[in-house]
Amino acid sequence: MKRLWLMCVLLVLCTSCTTANKTQMENITFFAMDTVMEIQGEGENCQTALEKAEQEIYRLESLLTLQKADSDAVKLQEAAGKEWITVDASTAVLLEQGRALWEETDGAFDLTMEPVTKAWGFGTDHPAVPNQNTIADALSLVDGGAIFVQGTQAMLEQEGMAVDFGGIAKGYAADRAAEVLRENGITAGILSLGGNVRVFGEKADGSLWHVGVQDPQDASALLGIVTLSDGSVVTSGGYQRNFTENGKTYHSIMDPKTGYPAESGLLSVTIVCQDGTRADGLSTALFVMGEEKAIDFWKQYTDFEMILATEDGRLLVSEGLSFSDASGQYEMAILQRN
């Protein structure tokens, strides 16, 4: 599961705590999906709405975690290669979107990477480099095209397969929680779910939202600030979760083709998109792809913008993004589709 350390909370608080009509945004902080989350909102019955959004995130966590015996994720693993099972509608949506992302990214995003992640020990207290045979065995169980969904019936094709929703769960949870807030009268809100940032609604003073993106080489510094009116900002990077063995550092963003951490020449990828699930998945996929393929992919689509921080000190920002460079440590260039 990705840990996405965007330096967003302080910036958002500074720009939105008190609006022009002196309405104070209310907030709620809680722990879910293995991270601290904060949701802020403005509107009538705000605290009740925030609590309902929190409960929706807990509901999704109970469906998607591999740590709960009766979750949909565990049931899918147990039934893999044997039978179809009934899953929650939200699980079905994520399975469909995960398979679609696998097809769209030529396998750079793959929901079925759980056997590989497990082989490396990520998510445990003792990650370690597995031997080649272990990696090969794990890779034999990886196939994003072997996910089948019909309505709320789902199946993994091969016994031993498993899905890890960590690559898109927070993005989907942010979108769903934002829906709950809107349905309960919240007119403007900010959701920071372990670094997946979702903003929506018009602030009373008419200003836009500002989200800071962390410098992947300095946890106390910013790459810059994204300005937007509505949407999700999600970052993936090899600096977020890693370990060192025999003098070499290994991060947790795996290349589905090799079973090893992706060596793409990128430090981080930030995606800005209306769809939080898509932003979450693409941040991983484009990191795996590397600079050239990521740019080619971006040129094919108009529904997202991106920021690529490269290992050789460049900052590549797509032309449709409102972004202010704050680091001064990178050579910034604007990417153009034509």
C-alpha positions as CSV (number, residue, x, y, z in Angstrom):
1,M,0.0,0.0,0.0
2,K,1.4,3.4,-0.9
3,R,2.1,6.0,1.6
4,L,1.8,9.3,-0.2
5,W,3.4,12.1,1.8
6,L,2.0,15.3,0.3
7,M,2.7,18.4,2.4
8,C,-0.9,19.5,2.0
9,V,-2.6,19.7,5.3
10,L,-0.8,22.9,6.6
11,L,-1.2,24.7,3.2
12,V,-4.9,23.8,3.0
13,L,-5.5,24.9,6.5
14,C,-3.8,28.2,5.9
15,T,-5.9,29.0,2.9
16,S,-9.3,27.7,4.1
17,C,-9.8,27.8,7.8
18,T,-11.7,31.1,7.8
19,T,-13.6,32.3,4.8
20,A,-14.9,35.7,3.9
21,N,-18.2,35.2,5.7
22,K,-16.4,34.1,8.9
23,T,-17.7,30.5,8.6
24,Q,-15.3,28.2,10.3
25,M,-14.6,24.9,8.6
26,E,-15.1,21.9,10.8
27,N,-12.8,18.9,10.7
28,I,-12.5,15.3,11.8
29,T,-9.3,13.3,12.2
30,F,-9.1,9.5,12.4
31,F,-7.0,6.4,11.5
32,A,-8.0,4.2,8.6
33,M,-6.4,2.2,5.8
34,D,-3.1,2.2,7.8
35,T,-2.8,6.0,7.8
36,V,-4.0,9.2,9.6
37,M,-6.8,10.9,7.7
38,E,-8.4,14.3,8.0
39,I,-11.6,15.6,6.5
40,Q,-12.7,19.2,6.6
41,G,-16.1,20.6,5.5
42,E,-18.3,23.6,5.5
43,G,-22.1,23.6,5.5
44,E,-25.1,22.8,7.6
45,N,-24.9,19.9,10.0
46,C,-21.2,19.7,9.2
47,Q,-20.1,17.4,12.0
48,T,-22.8,14.8,11.2
49,A,-21.8,14.8,7.6
50,L,-18.1,14.4,8.5
51,E,-18.9,11.4,10.7
52,K,-20.9,9.8,7.9
53,A,-17.9,10.3,5.5
54,E,-15.7,8.7,8.2
55,Q,-18.0,5.7,8.4
56,E,-18.0,5.3,4.7
57,I,-14.2,5.1,4.7
58,Y,-14.3,2.5,7.5
59,R,-16.9,0.5,5.4
60,L,-14.6,0.5,2.4
61,E,-11.6,-0.5,4.5
62,S,-13.5,-3.5,5.9
63,L,-14.2,-4.6,2.3
64,L,-10.8,-4.1,0.7
65,T,-8.3,-5.0,3.4
66,L,-6.4,-8.3,3.4
67,Q,-6.2,-8.2,7.2
68,K,-9.8,-9.0,7.8
69,A,-11.0,-12.6,7.4
70,D,-14.4,-11.7,6.0
71,S,-13.3,-8.9,3.6
72,D,-14.1,-9.1,-0.1
73,A,-10.3,-9.1,-0.7
74,V,-9.8,-12.2,1.4
75,K,-12.8,-14.0,0.0
76,L,-11.5,-13.3,-3.6
77,Q,-8.2,-14.8,-2.6
78,E,-9.7,-17.9,-1.0
79,A,-12.0,-18.5,-4.0
80,A,-9.3,-17.8,-6.7
81,G,-9.4,-20.3,-9.5
82,K,-12.3,-22.1,-7.9
83,E,-15.6,-20.2,-8.0
84,W,-17.3,-16.8,-8.5
85,I,-18.2,-15.0,-5.3
86,T,-20.6,-12.1,-4.5
87,V,-18.9,-8.9,-3.7
88,D,-20.0,-5.4,-2.6
89,A,-20.9,-3.0,-5.4
90,S,-17.9,-0.8,-4.4
91,T,-15.5,-3.8,-4.6
92,A,-16.9,-4.6,-8.1
93,V,-16.3,-1.1,-9.2
94,L,-12.7,-1.1,-8.1
95,L,-12.1,-4.5,-9.7
96,E,-13.5,-3.2,-13.0
97,Q,-11.5,0.0,-12.8
98,G,-8.3,-1.9,-11.8
99,R,-8.7,-4.2,-14.8
100,A,-9.3,-1.2,-17.1
101,L,-6.2,0.6,-15.8
102,W,-4.2,-2.6,-16.4
103,E,-5.4,-2.7,-20.0
104,E,-4.9,1.1,-20.5
105,T,-1.4,1.2,-19.1
106,D,-0.2,-2.0,-20.8
107,G,0.2,-3.7,-17.4
108,A,2.1,-1.0,-15.6
109,F,-0.7,-0.9,-13.1
110,D,-1.8,-4.3,-11.8
111,L,-4.2,-5.0,-9.0
112,T,-2.9,-8.6,-8.7
113,M,0.6,-7.7,-7.5
114,E,-0.1,-8.9,-3.9
115,P,2.0,-12.1,-4.3
116,V,5.0,-10.1,-5.3
117,T,4.5,-7.5,-2.6
118,K,4.2,-10.3,0.0
119,A,7.4,-12.0,-1.3
120,W,9.3,-8.7,-0.6
121,G,7.7,-8.4,2.8
122,F,6.4,-4.9,2.3
123,G,3.7,-4.2,4.9
124,T,5.7,-6.2,7.5
125,D,8.4,-5.2,9.9
126,H,11.1,-7.1,8.1
127,P,11.1,-6.5,4.3
128,A,13.9,-8.3,2.5
129,V,15.1,-9.0,-1.1
130,P,13.6,-12.4,-2.1
131,N,15.5,-14.9,-4.2
132,Q,14.9,-15.2,-8.0
133,N,12.9,-18.4,-7.7
134,T,10.5,-16.8,-5.2
135,I,10.0,-13.8,-7.4
136,A,9.4,-16.0,-10.4
137,D,6.8,-18.0,-8.5
138,A,5.1,-14.8,-7.4
139,L,5.1,-13.3,-10.9
140,S,3.3,-16.4,-12.2
141,L,0.3,-15.4,-10.1
142,V,0.3,-11.8,-11.5
143,D,-2.2,-11.1,-14.3
144,G,-4.4,-8.0,-14.2
145,G,-6.4,-9.5,-17.1
146,A,-7.4,-12.5,-15.0
147,I,-9.9,-10.4,-13.0
148,F,-13.5,-11.1,-14.0
149,V,-16.5,-9.2,-12.9
150,Q,-20.2,-9.5,-13.9
151,G,-22.4,-7.2,-11.9
152,T,-21.5,-8.0,-8.3
153,Q,-20.1,-11.4,-9.1
154,A,-16.3,-11.6,-9.3
155,M,-13.5,-14.2,-9.7
156,L,-9.8,-14.4,-10.0
157,E,-8.8,-16.9,-12.7
158,Q,-5.9,-18.7,-11.1
159,E,-5.6,-20.4,-7.6
160,G,-3.1,-18.5,-5.5
161,M,-3.9,-15.1,-7.0
162,A,-4.8,-12.2,-4.8
163,V,-5.6,-8.5,-5.2
164,D,-4.1,-5.6,-3.3
165,F,-6.4,-2.6,-3.5
166,G,-3.8,-0.3,-1.9
167,G,-2.9,1.3,-5.2
168,I,-6.4,2.7,-5.7
169,A,-8.3,2.3,-2.4
170,K,-7.6,5.7,-1.0
171,G,-8.4,7.5,-4.2
172,Y,-11.7,5.7,-4.4
173,A,-12.4,6.3,-0.7
174,A,-11.7,10.1,-1.2
175,D,-14.2,10.2,-4.0
176,R,-16.9,8.3,-2.1
177,A,-16.4,10.3,1.1
178,A,-16.7,13.6,-1.0
179,E,-20.0,12.2,-2.4
180,V,-21.2,11.6,1.1
181,L,-20.3,15.1,2.2
182,R,-22.1,16.6,-0.7
183,E,-25.2,14.5,-0.2
184,N,-25.3,15.7,3.4
185,G,-25.2,19.4,2.7
186,I,-21.4,20.1,2.7
187,T,-20.8,22.9,0.1
188,A,-17.0,22.8,0.2
189,G,-14.5,20.3,1.6
190,I,-11.0,19.0,1.8
191,L,-10.1,15.4,2.3
192,S,-6.5,14.3,3.1
193,L,-6.5,10.5,3.1
194,G,-2.9,9.5,3.8
195,G,-1.7,12.1,1.3
196,N,-4.4,11.5,-1.4
197,V,-5.9,14.9,-1.4
198,R,-9.4,15.7,-2.7
199,V,-10.9,19.1,-2.8
200,F,-14.4,20.2,-3.9
201,G,-16.8,23.1,-3.8
202,E,-16.4,26.8,-3.9
203,K,-14.9,28.5,-0.9
204,A,-16.9,31.4,0.5
205,D,-14.2,33.9,-0.4
206,G,-14.1,32.7,-4.0
207,S,-10.5,31.6,-3.9
208,L,-9.1,28.4,-5.3
209,W,-7.6,25.5,-3.3
210,H,-3.8,25.2,-2.9
211,V,-2.2,21.8,-2.4
212,G,1.6,21.5,-1.7
213,V,3.5,18.6,-3.3
214,Q,6.5,17.3,-1.3
215,D,10.0,17.3,-2.7
216,P,10.9,13.6,-3.0
217,Q,14.5,14.5,-1.9
218,D,13.6,16.6,1.1
219,A,10.7,15.7,3.4
220,S,10.7,19.2,4.8
221,A,10.5,21.0,1.5
222,L,8.0,21.4,-1.4
223,L,8.3,20.8,-5.1
224,G,5.6,23.4,-5.5
225,I,2.0,24.2,-5.1
226,V,-0.9,23.0,-7.3
227,T,-3.9,25.3,-7.6
228,L,-7.3,23.9,-8.5
229,S,-11.0,24.3,-8.0
230,D,-12.1,20.7,-7.8
231,G,-10.3,17.3,-8.1
232,S,-7.7,15.0,-6.6
233,V,-3.9,15.4,-6.2
234,V,-2.0,12.1,-5.7
235,T,1.7,11.5,-5.7
236,S,3.7,8.2,-5.9
237,G,7.4,8.0,-5.3
238,G,10.1,5.5,-4.4
239,Y,11.0,7.7,-1.3
240,Q,7.7,6.9,0.4
241,R,8.3,3.3,1.6
242,N,11.6,1.5,1.2
243,F,14.4,-0.4,3.0
244,T,18.1,-0.8,2.5
245,E,19.9,-4.2,2.2
246,N,23.6,-4.6,1.6
247,G,24.0,-0.9,0.8
248,K,21.2,-0.8,-1.8
249,T,17.8,0.8,-1.2
250,Y,14.7,-0.9,-2.5
251,H,11.3,0.9,-2.7
252,S,7.8,-0.6,-2.8
253,I,6.6,0.4,-6.2
254,M,7.0,-2.8,-8.1
255,D,7.3,-3.3,-11.9
256,P,4.8,-6.0,-12.7
257,K,7.0,-7.2,-15.6
258,T,10.1,-7.9,-13.5
259,G,8.9,-8.4,-9.9
260,Y,11.5,-5.9,-8.7
261,P,11.2,-2.2,-7.7
262,A,10.7,-0.1,-10.8
263,E,13.9,1.6,-12.1
264,S,12.3,4.3,-14.2
265,G,14.6,7.3,-13.7
266,L,11.8,9.1,-11.8
267,L,11.7,10.2,-8.2
268,S,8.0,10.9,-8.0
269,V,4.9,11.3,-10.1
270,T,2.0,13.6,-9.2
271,I,-1.4,13.2,-10.9
272,V,-4.1,15.8,-10.9
273,C,-7.5,14.5,-12.0
274,Q,-11.2,14.7,-11.3
275,D,-11.4,11.0,-10.7
276,G,-9.5,10.1,-7.5
277,T,-9.3,6.4,-8.3
278,R,-7.8,7.1,-11.7
279,A,-5.3,9.6,-10.2
280,D,-4.2,7.0,-7.6
281,G,-3.7,4.3,-10.2
282,L,-2.0,6.5,-12.8
283,S,0.5,7.9,-10.3
284,T,1.8,4.3,-9.8
285,A,1.6,3.3,-13.5
286,L,3.4,6.4,-14.8
287,F,6.1,6.0,-12.2
288,V,6.6,2.4,-13.4
289,M,6.6,3.5,-17.1
290,G,9.3,6.1,-16.7
291,E,9.6,9.6,-18.3
292,E,9.3,8.8,-22.0
293,K,6.4,6.4,-21.8
294,A,4.6,8.5,-19.2
295,I,4.7,11.6,-21.5
296,D,3.5,9.6,-24.4
297,F,0.7,8.2,-22.3
298,W,-0.3,11.7,-21.1
299,K,-0.4,13.0,-24.7
300,Q,-3.1,10.4,-25.5
301,Y,-5.5,11.7,-22.8
302,T,-7.0,15.0,-21.7
303,D,-8.6,14.0,-18.4
304,F,-5.5,14.4,-16.2
305,E,-2.4,16.5,-15.7
306,M,1.0,15.5,-14.1
307,I,4.3,16.5,-12.6
308,L,7.3,14.3,-13.1
309,A,10.4,14.7,-10.8
310,T,13.4,13.0,-12.4
311,E,16.5,11.5,-10.9
312,D,18.7,13.9,-12.9
313,G,17.1,17.0,-11.4
314,R,14.3,18.0,-13.8
315,L,10.7,18.9,-13.1
316,L,8.4,18.2,-15.9
317,V,5.0,19.9,-15.6
318,S,2.1,19.3,-18.0
319,E,0.7,22.4,-19.7
320,G,-2.8,22.2,-18.4
321,L,-1.7,22.4,-14.7
322,S,-1.6,25.5,-12.5
323,F,1.6,24.9,-10.7
324,S,4.0,27.2,-8.8
325,D,7.6,25.9,-8.4
326,A,8.7,26.3,-4.8
327,S,11.9,24.2,-4.7
328,G,14.4,26.0,-6.8
329,Q,16.3,22.7,-6.9
330,Y,15.0,21.4,-10.2
331,E,15.2,22.6,-13.8
332,M,11.5,23.0,-14.7
333,A,10.1,22.5,-18.1
334,I,6.5,22.6,-19.4
335,L,5.2,19.6,-21.3
336,Q,3.0,20.3,-24.3
337,R,0.7,17.9,-26.1
338,N,1.4,19.2,-29.6
